[in-house]
Amino acid sequence: MVIVMGKQQHSEEELEFLRDFGLQVKRLRNHFKLTQEELAFRMNMTTQTLSDIENGKSDCQQTTSFLIARALGIHMCELYKF
């Protein structure tokens, strides 16, 4: 089954990955005691975009993953340990 998100089509497996990735970003943000606003500011990104990532509604690119990791002060691979 393919589900359309915005202009992109995602399989159920891809949607599960997006949800898991978003939850990991949220867990790490909470671990470092940051609000969405604080992390988004560090990333030079809107709070809405970060919210969409955390809620599995946005398929972020590797450059965005890099910005998240850099803003949290962690290695990028930590984002994918879920």
Secondary structure by P-SEA (a helix, b strand, c coil): cccccccccccaaaaaaaaaaaaaaaaaaaaacccaaaaaaaacccaaaaaaaaaccccccaaaaaaaaaaacccccccccc
